[in-house]
Amino acid sequence: MTQRIFPQIRYNQYRRGLCILDPYGLDLEWKVIETAGNMRTLDIFINFPVQDMNRNVLWRSPEGVTPTQIARMNSFWGDESWRDCAYQTTRNFFGFPEKESNEVIAECFRKRLEKTAGFPRVPPPLPMRNSKGAVVYYLFFASQKGTAETIVHQIFEKFRDRGRT
């Protein structure tokens, strides 16, 4: 994608594009997101797989997570800064760091899209829930343009509370 498709959407040719990134779990590499942001011509929708993260990486006792799962998370996030975001510095009764909420982790990723990937417009994500009301993933939108952000923000707000029990 970054080799064949992205180069066709060049800023100096006044082209714009919309990229929908729907990874199956943590199977997307950060460099795809960062490349899209640095191009200044692409807006993206991305499914942020918080359920896969919680199931395989963001455990209450992180010492038990396998190196393979940590590598998947590092690849998706782009580095190991997710650790600072996902865990508090205080320790619980058992000596493990307290895990942050999904909302806190999603907000860290939103800020990362802005500061590291180069998308100046990233509204709060839309939590996507299963039939029981649990958040399965967050739908993010990242853009270069304020108008696009305003439109998506209005759509997200319309559906934000959908699926809550």
C-alpha positions as CSV (number, residue, x, y, z in Angstrom):
1,M,0.0,0.0,0.0
2,T,2.7,2.5,1.0
3,Q,4.7,1.5,-2.1
4,R,2.1,1.3,-4.8
5,I,-1.0,3.3,-3.7
6,F,0.1,6.1,-1.5
7,P,2.6,7.6,-4.0
8,Q,-0.3,8.2,-6.4
9,I,-1.9,10.7,-4.0
10,R,0.7,13.5,-4.1
11,Y,0.4,16.9,-2.4
12,N,2.1,18.7,-5.3
13,Q,-0.6,17.4,-7.7
14,Y,-3.4,18.6,-5.5
15,R,-4.7,15.1,-4.9
16,R,-6.6,14.0,-1.8
17,G,-7.5,10.5,-0.6
18,L,-9.4,8.6,2.0
19,C,-7.9,5.5,3.4
20,I,-9.9,3.0,5.5
21,L,-7.6,0.9,7.7
22,D,-9.5,-2.1,9.1
23,P,-6.9,-4.4,10.6
24,Y,-7.7,-7.8,12.0
25,G,-6.5,-7.1,15.5
26,L,-2.9,-5.8,15.9
27,D,-1.9,-6.7,12.4
28,L,-1.3,-3.2,11.1
29,E,2.1,-1.6,11.1
30,W,2.5,2.0,12.5
31,K,4.5,3.0,9.5
32,V,1.4,2.8,7.3
33,I,-0.4,5.3,9.6
34,E,2.6,7.6,9.9
35,T,3.3,7.5,6.1
36,A,-0.3,8.6,5.5
37,G,-0.1,11.4,8.0
38,N,3.2,12.7,6.7
39,M,1.9,12.8,3.1
40,R,-0.6,15.6,4.0
41,T,-2.9,14.3,1.3
42,L,-4.7,11.4,3.1
43,D,-7.4,11.2,5.7
44,I,-7.9,7.9,7.4
45,F,-10.5,5.9,9.3
46,I,-8.8,3.3,11.5
47,N,-10.3,0.6,13.7
48,F,-8.3,0.6,16.9
49,P,-8.5,-3.0,18.2
50,V,-8.7,-2.5,21.9
51,Q,-10.3,-5.9,22.5
52,D,-7.3,-7.7,20.9
53,M,-5.0,-5.4,23.0
54,N,-6.8,-6.3,26.2
55,R,-6.9,-10.0,25.4
56,N,-3.3,-10.4,24.3
57,V,-1.1,-7.5,25.6
58,L,-2.7,-5.2,28.2
59,W,-2.9,-7.6,31.0
60,R,-3.3,-6.7,34.7
61,S,0.0,-8.5,35.3
62,P,2.0,-7.5,32.2
63,E,5.0,-9.7,33.1
64,G,3.1,-12.7,31.7
65,V,2.6,-11.3,28.2
66,T,4.6,-13.2,25.5
67,P,7.4,-11.5,23.5
68,T,5.4,-12.2,20.3
69,Q,2.4,-10.3,21.6
70,I,4.6,-7.4,22.7
71,A,6.2,-7.3,19.3
72,R,2.7,-7.1,17.7
73,M,1.8,-4.2,20.0
74,N,5.1,-2.4,19.3
75,S,4.5,-2.8,15.5
76,F,1.0,-1.4,15.7
77,W,1.8,1.4,18.1
78,G,5.2,2.2,16.4
79,D,7.3,1.9,19.6
80,E,7.0,1.0,23.2
81,S,5.5,4.2,24.4
82,W,2.2,2.4,24.8
83,R,3.5,1.0,28.1
84,D,3.6,4.5,29.7
85,C,0.1,5.1,28.5
86,A,-1.4,1.7,29.4
87,Y,-0.1,1.4,33.0
88,Q,-0.1,3.8,35.9
89,T,3.1,4.3,37.8
90,T,1.4,3.3,41.1
91,R,1.4,-0.4,42.0
92,N,-1.6,-2.4,43.2
93,F,-1.7,-4.7,46.3
94,F,0.1,-7.5,44.3
95,G,2.9,-5.2,43.1
96,F,1.7,-4.9,39.5
97,P,1.1,-1.5,37.9
98,E,-2.5,-0.6,37.5
99,K,-3.9,-0.9,34.0
100,E,-5.5,2.2,32.6
101,S,-9.0,2.2,31.1
102,N,-9.7,1.7,27.4
103,E,-10.7,5.4,27.2
104,V,-7.3,6.5,28.5
105,I,-5.4,4.2,26.0
106,A,-7.6,5.4,23.1
107,E,-6.9,9.1,24.1
108,C,-3.2,8.3,24.1
109,F,-3.5,6.9,20.6
110,R,-5.5,9.9,19.5
111,K,-2.7,12.2,20.7
112,R,-0.1,10.0,18.9
113,L,-2.0,10.4,15.6
114,E,-1.7,14.1,16.0
115,K,1.8,14.5,17.4
116,T,3.7,11.6,15.9
117,A,1.8,10.7,12.7
118,G,1.2,14.3,11.6
119,F,-2.6,14.4,11.5
120,P,-3.5,17.9,12.9
121,R,-7.3,17.0,13.1
122,V,-8.2,13.9,15.1
123,P,-11.6,14.1,16.9
124,P,-12.4,11.8,19.8
125,P,-12.9,8.2,18.5
126,L,-16.3,6.5,18.4
127,P,-16.5,3.4,20.6
128,M,-17.9,0.4,18.7
129,R,-19.7,-1.9,21.0
130,N,-20.8,-5.6,20.9
131,S,-24.4,-6.7,21.7
132,K,-23.5,-6.7,25.4
133,G,-22.4,-3.1,25.3
134,A,-18.6,-3.8,25.7
135,V,-16.2,-1.8,23.5
136,V,-14.7,-4.0,20.9
137,Y,-12.8,-1.3,19.1
138,Y,-12.6,2.4,18.6
139,L,-13.2,4.0,15.2
140,F,-10.7,6.8,14.7
141,F,-10.7,9.5,12.0
142,A,-7.6,11.5,11.3
143,S,-7.4,14.3,8.8
144,Q,-5.5,17.3,7.5
145,K,-8.6,19.4,7.1
146,G,-10.9,21.1,9.7
147,T,-14.0,20.7,7.5
148,A,-13.5,16.9,7.4
149,E,-13.0,16.8,11.1
150,T,-16.1,18.8,11.8
151,I,-18.3,16.5,9.6
152,V,-16.9,13.3,11.1
153,H,-17.2,14.7,14.7
154,Q,-20.9,15.5,14.1
155,I,-21.5,11.9,12.8
156,F,-19.6,10.4,15.7
157,E,-21.5,12.4,18.3
158,K,-24.8,11.2,16.8
159,F,-23.8,7.6,17.4
160,R,-21.6,7.9,20.5
161,D,-24.0,6.4,23.0
162,R,-25.4,3.7,20.7
163,G,-25.2,0.2,22.2
164,R,-24.8,1.3,25.8
165,T,-26.9,-0.8,28.1
